[in-house]
Amino acid sequence: EVQLLESGGGSVLVGGSLRLSCTASGSPFGAYTMGWYRQAPGKEREGVSCISRSGGSTLYADSVKGRFTISRDNAKNTLYLQMNSLKPEDTAMYYCAADRFYDCTDYSRGYFGAYGAWGQGTQVTVSS
């Protein structure tokens, strides 16, 4: 089964940028639809972005459209989230998830990842 490890989080000032990475191991990375999620203290987890197995199709939450870019390198078994123009409301724990059955139309549903895995998360803090 696939294992996921996020990295790249940190503290940044408003307007700054970060690039998150999610490295997969244990199973063919290209077989999985991949998603980024976040959860702020006291709030429910929300879907941020999703990318298809080939990388040819992406989805974004309205709150991050135009600022965040999801991508993947199947040869490197790695998923990325480039985050620009960061805002305080982007502060959260960010998680990646993989699913070999569901596609991006399902990534905002609670069952995404049931046929894959979730990472442990990486913290992003945006301050003014």
For each residue, the residues with C-beta under 8 A, 3 or more apart:
1: 26 27 116 117
2: 24 25 26 27 29 32 98 100 116 117
3: 24 25 26 117
4: 22 23 24 96 97 98 117 118 119
5: 22 23 25 119 120
6: 9 20 21 22 94 95 96 119 120 121 122
7: 20 21 22 23 122
8: 18 19 20 21 122
9: 6 18 20 94 122 123 124
10: 18 123 124 125
11: 125 126 127
12: 16 17 18 86 124 125 126 127
13: 16 126 127 128
14: 86 87 88 126 127 128
15: 85 86
16: 12 13 86 126
17: 12 82 83 84 85 86
18: 8 9 10 12 83 86 124
19: 8 80 81 82 83
20: 6 7 8 9 36 80 81 83 94 96 122 124
21: 6 7 8 78 79 80
22: 4 5 6 7 34 36 78 79 80 81 96 119
23: 4 5 7 77 78
24: 2 3 4 27 29 32 77 78 79 98
25: 2 3 5 77
26: 1 2 3
27: 1 2 24 31 32 100
28: 31 32
29: 2 24 32 72 74 77 78 98
30: 53 54 74
31: 27 28 53 100
32: 2 24 27 28 29 53 98 99 100 116
33: 50 51 52 53 98 99 100 102 103 104 107
34: 22 50 51 70 72 79 96 97 98
35: 47 48 49 50 51 96 97 98 99 104 107 112 113
36: 20 22 47 48 49 50 70 79 81 94 95 96 97
37: 45 46 47 48 94 95 96 97
38: 45 46 48 90 92 93 94 95 124
39: 43 44 45 46 92 93 95
40: 43 89 91 92 93
41:
42:
43: 39 40 46 92
44: 39
45: 37 38 39 95
46: 37 38 39 43 61 108
47: 35 36 37 50 61 107 108 112
48: 35 36 37 38 60 61 64 68 81 94
49: 35 36 58 59 60 61 64 68 70 81
50: 33 34 35 36 47 58 59 70 104 107
51: 33 34 35 55 57 58 59 70 71 72 79 104
52: 33 55 56 57 58 103 104
53: 30 31 32 33
54: 30 57
55: 51 52 58 71 72 74
56: 52
57: 51 52 54 104
58: 49 50 51 52 55 70 104
59: 49 50 51 104 107
60: 48 49 64 65 68 70
61: 46 47 48 49 64 65
62: 65
63: 89
64: 48 49 60 61 67 68 83 90
65: 60 61 62 68
66:
67: 64 83 84 85 86
68: 48 49 60 64 65 81 82 83 84
69: 80 81 82 84
70: 34 36 49 50 51 58 60 79 80 81 82
71: 51 55 79 80 82
72: 29 34 51 55 78 79 80
73: 76 77 78 80
74: 29 30 55 77
75:
76: 73
77: 23 24 25 29 73 74
78: 21 22 23 24 29 72 73
79: 21 22 24 34 36 51 70 71 72 96
80: 19 20 21 22 69 70 71 72 73
81: 19 20 22 36 48 49 68 69 70 94
82: 17 19 68 69 70 71
83: 17 18 19 20 64 67 68 86 90 124
84: 17 67 68 69
85: 15 17 67
86: 12 14 15 16 17 18 67 83 90 124 126
87: 14 90 126
88: 14 91 126 127 128
89: 40 63 126
90: 38 64 83 86 87 124 126
91: 40 88 124 125 126 127
92: 38 39 40 43 123 124
93: 38 39 40 121 122 123 124
94: 6 9 20 36 37 38 48 81 121 122 123 124
95: 6 36 37 38 39 45 118 119 120 121
96: 4 6 20 22 34 35 36 37 79 118 119
97: 4 34 35 36 37 107 112 113 116 117 118 119
98: 2 4 24 29 32 33 34 35 113 116 117
99: 32 33 35 102 106 107 112 113 114 115 116
100: 2 27 31 32 33 115 116
101: 114 115 116
102: 33 99 105 106 107 109 111 112 114 115
103: 33 52 106 107
104: 33 35 50 51 52 57 58 59 107
105: 102
106: 99 102 103 109 111 112
107: 33 35 47 50 59 97 99 102 103 104 112
108: 46 47 112
109: 102 106 112
110:
111: 102 106 114
112: 35 47 97 99 102 106 107 108 109
113: 35 97 98 99 116 117 118
114: 99 101 102 111
115: 99 100 101 102
116: 1 2 32 97 98 99 100 101 113
117: 1 2 3 4 97 98 113
118: 4 95 96 97 113
119: 4 5 6 22 95 96 97 122
120: 5 6 95
121: 6 93 94 95
122: 6 7 8 9 20 93 94 119
123: 9 10 92 93 94
124: 9 10 12 18 20 38 83 86 90 91 92 93 94
125: 10 11 12 91
126: 11 12 13 14 16 86 87 88 89 90 91
127: 11 12 13 14 88 91
128: 13 14 88
